[in-house]
Amino acid sequence: MITSVIGINKCLINRSFIRNLMSKQLVYSEFGDPLKVVKFRESEVPPLGNQDVLVRMLAAPINPADINTIQGKYPVKVNLPSVPGNEGVGIVEEIGKDVQRISPGNKVIVTKPVQGTWRNIGTFNQEVLKVVPEGLGLVEAATLTVNPCTAYRMLTDFKPVRDGLVVIQNGANSACGQNIIQICKAWGVKNINIVRNRPEINELKKYLECLGATYVLTEEELRSTNIFKDKIIEKPSLALNCVGGKSSLEMLRHLQHSGKMVTYGGMSREPVNIPTSAFIFKNLSFHGFWMTAWNEKADPTEKNNMMNDLILMMCENKLKGPIHKLVKFENYEEALGNALTSQGYTGYYELLMSTRMTDDPSGLY
């Protein structure tokens, strides 16, 4: 998966220009091929409401969910025309009179999806923003609310993995998979990671092991491994599935009695087939997870605690941002093309970065 981050200009906005400030944004007015329906436009920034915050965006990633939303394939309602982008980080420039706990100059992330982060300047309600430490890395901040949170919740909500349980996952080289590995390492959780075979498999294994993988196996190696039979490692109690098809079937065969499988993706586009014996004789249970749905129901305190835990891990260099490429805002078509053609081999991200625009009459962007 390729994540593109859109970067935004580091110049501060002169407040004398606020009333007629123009926002450069990407917009789509119909669902379809992102390369065809996403267009560049400039739009005047409206006056701030009492609860509003004016943010100069620094960077915003392109996630698969962003692509699927533009295609009209994602189960989230979007009113058209719409500015894409579910994640992003920026600097606060101005606040409404009733805004609390956010001040000009703060570094903030957007915590609620479908807010439209693919722009250089945006107005957001204070409730969808969270102040983050200045020292938090740009890429870590820009990509915080989807994959790290998904990994954190799946490792928290289904099995007490920190009590010495083993975790197995497929798609381990994906962005979410790499977060799972790193969080497991930070928590002292042993983890088994399944990836597709490829010419550079040894390099990939070494990379994931450096992140904290206990074992990395190809799908073929999982079918013949003796690590469980020889009791080199306990059988896993939690399986995290983003592939489906045969890959998910091979994982569930190795689960402990009363283990759980959580499915959060379907990269193979094949169904999860569960043998009857898994229910009757092994008492396995199967669950789905969608971060958007969790966010809608989550207690604000629980959500804030999760974010703070992840930010602390990032600031302590225990949780790194994904491999990425920074793409200038005006080169968004390149970033979209990369995201559309990615084969999911590297967990690579395209990040849209905003840059100084010499045609801006204010001279600020």
Buried (B, 14 or more C-beta within 10 A) or exposed (E): BBBBBBBBBEEEBEEEBBEEBBBBBBBBEEBEEBEEBBEEBEBEBEEBBEBBBBBBBBBBBBBBBBBBBBBEEBEEEBEEEBBBBBBBBBBBBBBBEEBEEBEBEBBBBBBBBBBBBBBBBBBBBBEBBBEBEEEBBBBBBBBBBBBBBBBBBBBBEBBEBEEEBBBBBBBBBBBBBBBBBBBBBBBEBBBBBBBBEBEEBEEBBEBBBEBBBBBBBBBEBBEEBEBBEEEEBEBBBBBBBBBBBEBBBBBBBBBBEEBBBBBBBBBBEBEBEBEEEBEEEBEBBBEEBBBBEBBEEBEEEEBEEBBEBBBBBBBEEBBBBBBBBBBBBBBBBBBBBBBBEBEBBBBBBBBBBBBEBEEBEBEBB
